[in-house]
Amino acid sequence: MLFRAALKLRNILILAGGILLMAWAASYAPEAGWIRIIAGTAAIAAYIAGVIATMRSRDFRREIELSGKLEDISRLNNDINEHYRRVSRRLGKRLREKAARVLRHRDQLLHYFGRYSDDPVKQRIMEQALKLVMAYLKLAASIADRARELSPRCFNELAARINANHRKLGTLKSYQAVLELTKTIEMDEKLLKRMKEEKKSLETAGVRLDQIESNIVSFKHRILSNEISDTGYEEIENAINEATALDSALNEHRRYRRRNSMH
């Protein structure tokens, strides 16, 4: 804040005027050093007074707040682009097309926002809209990752292992070996049950992902038509919270399944 106030054009001109005054004093009375000292002191005092006045200015404070908010929005937008680059290959064709479509909606919003960036309400709405886009991308990546881990091949391999171990039980003669293999079968059956439950959760998350995209489109149209007010902030925040909760649930299912598969 101090640095920006110091570099305001008005204050730079005051400083430049002081330097010119010192130069004039030096050329006018080269032997009178005290004149240069007085001129320099006056110039510095005027510059400091100008900087202080700038920092106290209500317009300057609003300018700083606007600049900070725009920097936050720009940073969030860059985070979205970086996250998409990081996960795009993992999404698969269908989800990648959906994510690209959402990013196009984002771009349209940013273009509109560029014309009204000094509006505090639109700043808050835009920031929330970008957070919703980020939540969408994170959820899409989690769905893609879980879908690969819960593919039909994974189910078939686990079911085949369970069946093979059931057949093997009938050939074992050691009581201890029977106990150990029975434990293995029970763990695999629990894992299979858990995977089926997770598959259902994944289907629900996929439906919710489509709903979030619809929300983004709806919010975009309302913002572009100027039909959304400050209350829309809460609507978008609720959508963000739902997407985040689903993403957390999918990752928790994954962690639980991995812990159990290692035992």
Backbone bond lengths (Angstrom), bond angles and torsions (degrees), N, CA, C in turn:
res aa  C-N    CA-C-N  psi(-1)  N-CA   C-N-CA  omega(-1)  CA-C   N-CA-C  phi
1 M - - - 1.463 - - 1.534 110.85 -
2 L 1.345 116.25 -46.78 1.465 121.14 178.44 1.521 110.58 -62.28
3 F 1.331 115.77 -43.10 1.463 120.45 -178.62 1.528 110.83 -62.25
4 R 1.332 116.18 -42.64 1.461 120.12 -179.51 1.522 111.07 -67.85
5 A 1.340 115.57 -38.18 1.467 118.92 177.48 1.524 110.49 -64.67
6 A 1.335 115.84 -38.70 1.467 120.11 -179.06 1.522 111.98 -65.84
7 L 1.344 116.40 -27.34 1.461 120.21 -176.43 1.525 113.37 -98.05
8 K 1.324 117.40 6.33 1.464 119.46 175.96 1.530 109.30 -61.59
9 L 1.319 116.53 143.66 1.465 121.66 -174.90 1.527 111.74 -56.34
10 R 1.326 116.19 -42.00 1.466 120.06 -178.94 1.524 110.72 -58.63
11 N 1.326 116.43 -43.70 1.465 120.35 -178.35 1.527 111.86 -72.99
12 I 1.320 116.11 -34.79 1.467 119.65 175.97 1.533 110.12 -63.19
13 L 1.332 116.43 -39.39 1.465 120.15 178.59 1.525 111.14 -65.72
14 I 1.351 116.02 -38.50 1.471 119.49 176.53 1.526 110.32 -61.51
15 L 1.350 115.42 -44.66 1.464 119.94 179.68 1.527 110.96 -64.07
16 A 1.331 115.92 -42.17 1.470 119.71 179.34 1.524 110.65 -63.66
17 G 1.351 115.96 -39.08 1.461 119.50 177.35 1.516 111.45 -62.66
18 G 1.342 116.48 -39.17 1.462 120.62 177.96 1.509 112.08 -64.46
19 I 1.325 116.43 -39.83 1.467 120.47 178.95 1.527 110.30 -65.28
20 L 1.327 115.73 -41.68 1.470 119.41 177.73 1.527 111.06 -63.77
21 L 1.352 115.64 -37.95 1.465 119.77 178.28 1.526 110.88 -63.36
22 M 1.342 116.08 -41.87 1.464 120.01 178.23 1.529 110.57 -64.18
23 A 1.330 116.53 -40.70 1.463 120.26 179.50 1.525 110.72 -64.73
24 W 1.347 115.06 -40.17 1.471 118.51 178.39 1.525 110.93 -64.74
25 A 1.358 116.04 -42.32 1.469 120.32 179.91 1.525 110.42 -62.22
26 A 1.326 116.42 -39.75 1.465 120.27 -179.68 1.520 111.25 -65.64
27 S 1.332 116.84 -37.69 1.467 119.34 -179.30 1.522 111.92 -79.63
28 Y 1.340 116.58 -29.95 1.465 120.79 -178.24 1.523 111.29 -75.61
29 A 1.325 115.56 -42.52 1.476 119.29 -179.05 1.515 108.49 -136.97
30 P 1.322 117.32 76.57 1.468 120.70 -175.35 1.518 113.98 -61.80
31 E 1.356 117.04 -24.83 1.463 118.59 -178.39 1.526 112.42 -90.18
32 A 1.307 116.96 -11.41 1.483 120.49 -177.65 1.524 108.73 -97.55
33 G 1.331 115.13 85.01 1.464 119.38 -178.89 1.510 113.30 -63.60
34 W 1.343 116.24 -28.83 1.467 118.87 -177.93 1.528 111.97 -64.44
35 I 1.355 116.46 -27.52 1.470 119.25 178.06 1.530 110.15 -66.88
36 R 1.342 115.03 -41.74 1.471 118.93 178.85 1.522 110.41 -64.20
37 I 1.342 115.87 -39.18 1.472 119.70 179.78 1.522 110.60 -63.27
38 I 1.337 115.97 -45.34 1.472 119.73 179.52 1.532 110.50 -63.03
39 A 1.345 115.56 -44.47 1.469 119.76 -179.42 1.528 111.04 -63.23
40 G 1.350 115.73 -42.32 1.463 119.68 179.27 1.512 112.20 -65.37
41 T 1.343 115.87 -43.13 1.468 120.12 179.05 1.522 110.93 -62.24
42 A 1.337 115.71 -42.96 1.468 120.02 179.15 1.526 110.80 -63.19
43 A 1.334 116.43 -40.06 1.468 120.39 -179.57 1.524 110.88 -64.81
44 I 1.342 116.04 -45.20 1.471 119.95 179.96 1.519 110.63 -64.56
45 A 1.346 116.26 -41.95 1.462 120.16 179.53 1.524 110.88 -62.41
46 A 1.331 116.43 -42.39 1.468 120.37 179.28 1.529 110.83 -64.79
47 Y 1.335 115.77 -39.62 1.472 119.99 179.89 1.522 110.82 -65.36
48 I 1.351 116.56 -46.37 1.468 120.81 179.61 1.524 110.32 -62.18
49 A 1.340 116.16 -42.40 1.467 119.98 178.38 1.525 110.68 -61.83
50 G 1.333 116.08 -39.30 1.464 119.98 178.24 1.514 112.15 -64.70
51 V 1.348 117.14 -41.73 1.467 121.43 178.80 1.525 110.52 -63.89
52 I 1.333 116.84 -44.40 1.468 120.98 179.56 1.527 110.44 -62.23
53 A 1.334 116.19 -43.42 1.469 120.26 179.03 1.527 110.76 -62.29
54 T 1.324 116.14 -38.77 1.467 120.13 178.32 1.523 110.88 -63.21
55 M 1.345 116.62 -45.16 1.461 120.81 -178.09 1.523 111.99 -64.95
56 R 1.321 116.53 -28.25 1.462 120.30 179.33 1.526 112.41 -85.27
57 S 1.305 115.98 -10.87 1.460 120.38 -176.82 1.529 111.19 -68.52
58 R 1.324 116.60 133.32 1.461 121.07 178.32 1.525 111.04 -64.92
59 D 1.321 116.82 -38.38 1.466 120.29 179.11 1.524 110.96 -63.56
60 F 1.338 116.03 -39.98 1.465 119.45 179.73 1.524 110.79 -65.86
61 R 1.322 116.80 -40.11 1.465 120.22 178.75 1.530 110.66 -63.90
62 R 1.333 115.63 -41.05 1.463 118.65 176.91 1.526 110.73 -63.48
63 E 1.326 115.61 -38.57 1.463 120.30 178.22 1.527 110.91 -62.62
64 I 1.331 116.66 -41.63 1.467 121.19 178.94 1.529 110.65 -65.23
65 E 1.332 116.47 -43.55 1.462 120.59 178.96 1.526 110.79 -61.96
66 L 1.336 116.10 -44.16 1.460 120.13 178.87 1.521 110.58 -62.45
67 S 1.327 116.14 -44.74 1.459 120.33 -179.94 1.526 111.09 -60.93
68 G 1.343 115.97 -42.54 1.461 119.84 179.17 1.511 112.07 -63.82
69 K 1.340 116.66 -42.45 1.462 120.37 179.58 1.527 111.09 -65.61
70 L 1.322 116.54 -41.50 1.467 119.89 179.05 1.524 111.05 -66.05
71 E 1.325 117.07 -35.46 1.466 120.23 176.32 1.524 110.59 -65.26
72 D 1.344 116.58 -40.04 1.467 120.48 177.69 1.524 110.54 -62.20
73 I 1.328 116.40 -44.05 1.466 120.83 -179.53 1.525 110.37 -65.44
74 S 1.330 116.61 -42.21 1.463 120.38 178.62 1.526 111.08 -64.00
75 R 1.335 116.54 -40.91 1.465 120.85 179.21 1.530 110.57 -64.28
76 L 1.328 116.07 -42.27 1.459 120.29 179.24 1.523 110.72 -64.42
77 N 1.315 116.85 -40.04 1.461 120.63 178.14 1.530 110.97 -64.35
78 N 1.327 116.91 -40.78 1.469 120.46 176.83 1.525 111.04 -64.21
79 D 1.337 116.54 -37.52 1.467 120.51 177.44 1.527 110.50 -62.72
80 I 1.329 116.33 -39.02 1.464 120.74 178.05 1.525 110.20 -61.99
81 N 1.325 116.39 -48.04 1.467 120.23 -179.84 1.523 111.44 -61.38
82 E 1.321 116.50 -42.02 1.460 120.90 179.85 1.527 110.73 -65.91
83 H 1.323 116.59 -42.56 1.466 120.08 -179.89 1.530 110.37 -64.59
84 Y 1.316 117.12 -40.92 1.465 119.81 179.36 1.525 110.80 -63.53
85 R 1.331 117.01 -42.82 1.470 119.60 177.53 1.528 110.96 -60.26
86 R 1.321 115.74 -35.31 1.461 120.33 -177.00 1.533 112.17 -72.86
87 V 1.327 117.79 -34.63 1.468 120.12 -172.38 1.523 113.52 -107.09
88 S 1.322 118.78 -8.43 1.471 120.33 -170.79 1.526 112.71 -57.63
89 R 1.322 117.72 -38.92 1.465 119.61 -178.80 1.520 112.26 -69.40
90 R 1.329 116.26 -25.04 1.466 119.79 -179.37 1.521 112.27 -81.11
91 L 1.317 117.50 -14.60 1.458 119.86 -171.30 1.522 113.56 -74.94
92 G 1.304 118.01 -28.32 1.453 118.92 -172.80 1.521 109.73 83.19
93 K 1.317 116.51 164.69 1.463 120.85 -172.21 1.526 112.60 -60.83
94 R 1.339 117.76 -48.35 1.469 120.79 -174.09 1.523 111.42 -64.64
95 L 1.331 116.86 -50.28 1.463 119.91 -178.94 1.528 111.74 -68.91
96 R 1.332 116.61 -32.46 1.462 119.30 178.71 1.528 110.52 -65.88
97 E 1.331 116.86 -38.57 1.468 120.17 177.23 1.521 110.82 -65.64
98 K 1.335 116.49 -40.86 1.462 120.43 178.76 1.529 110.71 -64.86
99 A 1.334 116.42 -43.01 1.468 120.32 179.68 1.527 110.85 -64.18
100 A 1.334 116.47 -40.46 1.469 120.01 178.84 1.526 110.58 -63.43
101 R 1.331 115.76 -35.40 1.466 119.80 178.28 1.532 110.69 -66.11
102 V 1.325 115.69 -41.83 1.469 120.37 177.64 1.529 110.43 -63.02
103 L 1.318 117.19 -39.18 1.469 120.48 179.03 1.527 111.60 -66.24
104 R 1.319 116.64 -31.11 1.472 118.72 175.90 1.530 110.47 -67.94
105 H 1.331 116.29 -38.79 1.471 119.34 174.70 1.533 109.52 -61.45
106 R 1.324 115.94 -41.09 1.468 120.76 177.58 1.525 111.20 -58.70
107 D 1.333 116.09 -44.06 1.465 120.46 -178.78 1.531 111.52 -62.76
108 Q 1.330 116.08 -38.85 1.469 119.60 178.38 1.526 110.93 -64.61
109 L 1.326 115.73 -39.17 1.465 119.83 177.64 1.527 111.14 -64.58
110 L 1.320 116.56 -42.63 1.466 120.19 179.77 1.528 111.36 -63.66
111 H 1.326 115.92 -38.80 1.469 119.85 178.31 1.526 110.19 -62.61
112 Y 1.321 116.19 -43.34 1.468 120.72 177.79 1.525 110.82 -65.26
113 F 1.324 115.90 -43.09 1.463 120.68 -177.43 1.524 111.48 -62.73
114 G 1.330 116.79 -31.57 1.458 120.15 179.99 1.519 113.38 -57.36
115 R 1.332 116.87 -25.09 1.470 120.47 -179.63 1.525 112.59 -87.61
116 Y 1.329 116.53 -16.71 1.469 120.04 -175.72 1.527 111.29 -130.96
117 S 1.316 116.02 31.83 1.467 119.74 -172.37 1.519 113.63 -68.14
118 D 1.339 117.45 -14.12 1.465 119.15 179.73 1.527 112.47 -90.22
119 D 1.328 116.99 2.53 1.471 121.84 179.01 1.530 108.99 -86.81
120 P 1.339 119.48 115.41 1.473 121.63 -177.64 1.526 113.44 -58.42
121 V 1.340 117.21 -38.02 1.470 120.49 179.63 1.519 110.01 -64.02
122 K 1.329 116.62 -46.50 1.467 120.05 -179.52 1.528 111.02 -67.44
123 Q 1.322 117.13 -29.90 1.467 119.87 175.36 1.526 110.43 -62.15
124 R 1.332 116.02 -48.00 1.471 119.80 -179.16 1.525 111.21 -64.82
125 I 1.331 116.33 -42.65 1.459 120.50 -179.98 1.523 110.46 -64.53
126 M 1.333 116.79 -42.60 1.463 120.74 -179.02 1.522 110.98 -64.25
127 E 1.320 116.39 -41.91 1.459 120.26 179.33 1.524 110.41 -61.90
128 Q 1.331 116.85 -43.25 1.462 120.39 178.81 1.525 111.29 -66.43
129 A 1.330 116.84 -39.45 1.463 120.16 178.88 1.526 110.90 -61.05
130 L 1.328 116.89 -40.95 1.466 120.33 178.12 1.524 111.20 -67.05
131 K 1.325 116.90 -37.75 1.465 119.77 176.85 1.523 110.83 -63.90
132 L 1.336 116.68 -35.05 1.464 120.15 177.66 1.526 110.49 -67.93
133 V 1.322 117.15 -39.34 1.470 120.52 176.50 1.526 110.27 -62.00
134 M 1.335 116.99 -42.41 1.463 120.51 178.01 1.527 110.77 -63.32
135 A 1.332 116.79 -43.09 1.468 120.49 178.39 1.523 110.29 -61.71
136 Y 1.329 116.89 -37.81 1.466 121.46 177.70 1.526 110.68 -61.75
137 L 1.322 116.65 -47.32 1.467 120.39 -178.41 1.526 111.65 -63.57
138 K 1.330 116.74 -40.09 1.466 120.05 179.19 1.520 110.90 -65.18
139 L 1.330 116.20 -42.59 1.463 119.72 179.24 1.524 110.65 -66.28
140 A 1.328 117.27 -40.58 1.465 120.77 178.59 1.527 110.91 -60.94
141 A 1.339 116.86 -41.55 1.468 120.68 179.21 1.523 110.94 -65.42
142 S 1.330 117.18 -41.15 1.466 120.73 179.11 1.523 110.61 -64.96
143 I 1.327 116.93 -41.15 1.468 120.70 178.12 1.522 110.39 -62.13
144 A 1.331 116.81 -43.68 1.466 120.38 179.97 1.527 111.20 -63.05
145 D 1.326 116.91 -42.82 1.467 120.94 179.77 1.525 110.92 -64.05
146 R 1.342 115.82 -45.96 1.467 119.26 -178.84 1.521 110.76 -66.29
147 A 1.337 117.14 -36.91 1.466 120.58 -178.97 1.526 110.83 -61.49
148 R 1.329 117.01 -38.67 1.466 119.58 177.70 1.522 111.11 -66.17
149 E 1.332 116.23 -39.34 1.464 120.25 -178.16 1.523 112.16 -75.13
150 L 1.331 116.79 -17.46 1.466 121.06 -178.83 1.525 110.72 -115.74
151 S 1.308 116.03 32.73 1.465 120.46 -180.00 1.528 109.92 -71.47
152 P 1.332 117.69 159.55 1.476 120.44 177.26 1.529 112.51 -53.50
153 R 1.335 116.53 -35.37 1.469 119.44 179.67 1.525 111.21 -61.40
154 C 1.357 116.91 -41.35 1.468 120.38 179.39 1.526 110.99 -64.07
155 F 1.334 116.82 -41.44 1.463 120.52 178.06 1.523 110.43 -64.07
156 N 1.323 116.41 -44.22 1.466 120.53 -178.08 1.526 111.54 -64.36
157 E 1.332 116.59 -40.68 1.466 119.89 179.87 1.521 111.17 -64.49
158 L 1.333 116.78 -41.72 1.462 120.10 179.88 1.524 110.91 -68.35
159 A 1.336 117.12 -42.32 1.469 120.49 178.66 1.527 110.50 -63.83
160 A 1.328 116.49 -39.39 1.468 120.06 178.95 1.523 110.47 -65.16
161 R 1.321 117.97 -38.08 1.467 121.40 178.36 1.525 110.96 -65.37
162 I 1.322 116.28 -41.58 1.467 120.16 178.57 1.524 110.21 -62.74
163 N 1.330 117.31 -45.97 1.469 121.18 -179.52 1.526 111.11 -63.66
164 A 1.334 115.63 -40.89 1.467 119.00 179.80 1.522 111.03 -64.45
165 N 1.325 117.48 -39.22 1.465 120.65 179.28 1.523 111.79 -70.47
166 H 1.332 116.99 -33.08 1.470 119.77 174.90 1.529 110.11 -62.85
167 R 1.328 116.10 -42.54 1.465 119.58 178.57 1.523 110.78 -66.10
168 K 1.319 115.35 -36.92 1.463 119.97 -178.38 1.525 111.99 -66.91
169 L 1.349 115.98 -29.42 1.472 119.54 -179.60 1.523 111.89 -55.95
170 G 1.344 115.29 -38.65 1.467 119.08 -177.07 1.510 113.96 -69.33
171 T 1.319 117.11 -12.82 1.463 119.97 -177.82 1.526 112.58 -101.03
172 L 1.331 117.06 -8.84 1.462 120.27 -176.38 1.525 111.03 -82.42
173 K 1.324 116.26 140.77 1.457 121.14 178.88 1.522 111.35 -110.46
174 S 1.334 117.14 -21.55 1.464 120.98 179.79 1.528 109.87 -81.06
175 Y 1.345 115.10 127.74 1.470 120.23 179.74 1.527 110.58 -62.35
176 Q 1.333 116.44 -40.93 1.461 120.64 -179.79 1.528 111.19 -64.37
177 A 1.335 115.85 -40.09 1.466 120.15 178.75 1.527 110.76 -64.48
178 V 1.344 115.90 -38.60 1.474 120.34 177.53 1.525 110.47 -62.40
179 L 1.356 116.22 -43.62 1.466 120.42 179.30 1.528 111.30 -61.00
180 E 1.322 116.30 -46.45 1.460 120.49 -177.68 1.526 111.58 -64.91
181 L 1.326 116.19 -43.08 1.463 119.18 -179.60 1.529 110.99 -68.53
182 T 1.335 116.25 -35.24 1.474 120.17 176.76 1.524 110.52 -62.24
183 K 1.331 116.17 -42.07 1.469 119.97 176.65 1.527 111.10 -60.82
184 T 1.338 115.14 -41.65 1.464 119.43 179.42 1.520 110.89 -62.27
185 I 1.334 115.82 -43.31 1.472 120.18 179.26 1.523 110.67 -62.82
186 E 1.330 116.48 -43.37 1.470 120.39 -179.52 1.526 111.07 -62.59
187 M 1.335 116.51 -41.78 1.470 119.52 178.69 1.521 111.15 -64.94
188 D 1.344 116.40 -41.09 1.464 119.30 178.99 1.523 111.28 -66.42
189 E 1.323 116.76 -37.34 1.470 119.65 178.88 1.528 110.98 -67.22
190 K 1.343 116.48 -38.35 1.471 119.79 175.73 1.526 110.41 -64.62
191 L 1.339 114.74 -39.87 1.460 119.32 179.08 1.523 110.61 -64.15
192 L 1.339 116.47 -41.71 1.461 120.76 179.08 1.528 110.77 -62.83
193 K 1.330 115.85 -41.92 1.464 120.03 177.85 1.524 110.44 -62.86
194 R 1.317 115.32 -42.98 1.463 119.95 179.49 1.526 110.97 -63.43
195 M 1.314 116.80 -40.33 1.461 120.64 179.31 1.526 111.43 -64.42
196 K 1.336 116.23 -37.49 1.472 119.52 177.55 1.528 110.74 -65.24
197 E 1.339 115.63 -40.34 1.468 119.39 177.52 1.529 110.53 -64.99
198 E 1.328 114.77 -40.30 1.463 119.07 180.00 1.523 110.88 -67.29
199 K 1.342 116.13 -33.61 1.465 120.32 177.68 1.524 110.32 -61.87
200 K 1.343 116.21 -40.55 1.467 120.04 177.41 1.528 110.71 -65.03
201 S 1.340 115.94 -41.96 1.467 119.74 178.04 1.524 110.69 -63.10
202 L 1.332 115.36 -35.48 1.462 119.96 179.60 1.528 110.84 -66.00
203 E 1.332 116.10 -39.72 1.464 119.87 177.61 1.526 110.70 -63.35
204 T 1.346 115.65 -41.63 1.466 120.24 177.64 1.525 110.78 -62.51
205 A 1.336 115.79 -41.92 1.467 120.17 179.67 1.527 110.92 -64.15
206 G 1.338 116.54 -36.88 1.461 120.09 178.19 1.521 112.14 -63.44
207 V 1.340 115.38 -41.33 1.468 119.89 176.86 1.525 109.90 -64.67
208 R 1.334 115.58 -42.39 1.470 119.45 -179.60 1.528 110.99 -65.61
209 L 1.327 116.92 -33.52 1.465 120.05 177.67 1.527 110.25 -61.62
210 D 1.340 116.03 -42.07 1.465 119.65 176.85 1.527 111.16 -62.98
211 Q 1.330 115.76 -38.13 1.465 119.56 178.63 1.530 111.10 -65.09
212 I 1.333 115.79 -39.13 1.468 119.44 179.05 1.527 110.24 -64.33
213 E 1.329 116.43 -40.10 1.470 118.86 176.49 1.529 110.31 -61.00
214 S 1.338 116.16 -41.97 1.467 119.89 177.37 1.524 110.69 -62.37
215 N 1.348 115.86 -38.59 1.468 119.68 177.24 1.525 111.19 -61.90
216 I 1.334 115.41 -43.06 1.466 119.88 -179.91 1.526 110.35 -61.47
217 V 1.337 116.07 -43.71 1.471 120.13 178.86 1.526 110.58 -63.37
218 S 1.338 115.72 -43.13 1.468 120.42 179.67 1.525 111.30 -62.81
219 F 1.341 115.59 -46.78 1.462 119.34 178.86 1.532 110.61 -61.92
220 K 1.330 115.68 -38.73 1.467 119.14 -179.57 1.528 110.81 -61.37
221 H 1.335 116.53 -47.74 1.464 119.70 -179.13 1.530 111.40 -63.57
222 R 1.328 115.82 -38.70 1.472 118.95 179.52 1.530 111.33 -68.15
223 I 1.332 116.03 -37.31 1.467 119.63 179.01 1.529 110.33 -69.39
224 L 1.342 116.68 -45.66 1.460 120.16 -177.94 1.522 112.00 -65.68
225 S 1.330 116.60 -31.50 1.464 120.06 179.01 1.520 112.12 -90.59
226 N 1.330 115.47 4.85 1.471 121.77 177.46 1.526 111.97 62.23
227 E 1.335 116.18 33.47 1.459 120.59 -179.40 1.521 112.33 -100.86
228 I 1.303 117.13 1.01 1.459 120.15 -178.26 1.528 108.96 -107.45
229 S 1.319 115.32 137.09 1.465 120.95 -178.56 1.521 109.43 -112.86
230 D 1.319 115.51 -168.90 1.465 120.14 -179.35 1.521 111.65 -62.66
231 T 1.347 117.25 -23.95 1.468 119.80 178.69 1.528 111.06 -68.26
232 G 1.332 116.72 -22.12 1.459 119.70 177.86 1.513 112.56 -64.20
233 Y 1.317 116.12 -19.96 1.467 122.20 177.34 1.526 110.21 -55.69
234 E 1.335 116.21 -46.07 1.464 120.95 -178.13 1.521 111.13 -68.38
235 E 1.322 117.43 -36.98 1.466 120.39 178.30 1.526 110.54 -60.69
236 I 1.316 115.67 -46.56 1.467 119.33 -179.76 1.526 110.26 -66.69
237 E 1.332 116.52 -38.76 1.463 120.10 179.78 1.526 110.90 -62.57
238 N 1.331 117.64 -38.78 1.465 120.94 177.33 1.526 110.72 -62.69
239 A 1.331 116.52 -41.45 1.468 120.30 178.18 1.526 110.70 -64.52
240 I 1.332 116.90 -38.61 1.470 121.10 177.41 1.524 110.31 -62.58
241 N 1.331 116.46 -45.91 1.470 120.87 -178.58 1.523 111.38 -62.27
242 E 1.330 117.12 -39.67 1.467 120.60 178.76 1.525 110.95 -64.85
243 A 1.329 116.25 -44.20 1.466 120.03 179.57 1.524 111.15 -64.13
244 T 1.323 116.59 -41.02 1.466 121.43 179.66 1.519 110.99 -65.65
245 A 1.333 116.62 -40.73 1.465 120.69 179.41 1.526 110.85 -64.41
246 L 1.328 117.18 -41.56 1.466 120.45 178.21 1.523 111.19 -64.29
247 D 1.322 116.06 -42.34 1.464 120.81 178.87 1.525 110.38 -61.53
248 S 1.327 116.84 -43.52 1.471 121.56 179.10 1.522 110.60 -64.04
249 A 1.339 116.81 -40.55 1.466 120.70 -179.67 1.525 111.01 -64.07
250 L 1.329 116.73 -43.01 1.466 119.95 178.95 1.523 111.09 -62.00
251 N 1.311 116.57 -42.91 1.464 120.15 -179.87 1.522 111.91 -69.43
252 E 1.332 116.97 -33.12 1.462 120.27 177.29 1.520 110.32 -68.13
253 H 1.343 117.62 -41.01 1.473 121.19 174.80 1.526 110.12 -57.23
254 R 1.315 115.17 -43.35 1.464 119.88 -178.15 1.525 110.91 -64.27
255 R 1.350 116.54 -46.01 1.469 119.94 179.93 1.528 110.86 -62.05
256 Y 1.323 116.76 -41.82 1.468 120.96 179.77 1.528 110.65 -62.35
257 R 1.340 115.64 -45.14 1.460 119.63 -178.75 1.522 110.86 -63.81
258 R 1.324 116.85 -39.84 1.465 119.88 -179.42 1.523 111.67 -68.19
259 R 1.344 115.91 -39.17 1.472 118.58 177.73 1.522 110.54 -60.91
260 N 1.326 115.90 -44.01 1.458 119.52 -177.57 1.518 112.52 -72.44
261 S 1.328 116.73 -30.99 1.463 118.76 179.98 1.520 111.91 -71.89
262 M 1.347 117.42 -17.70 1.464 120.83 -179.93 1.525 111.84 -88.48
263 H 1.340 117.71 -12.66 1.468 120.06 -178.65 1.525 110.88 -85.96
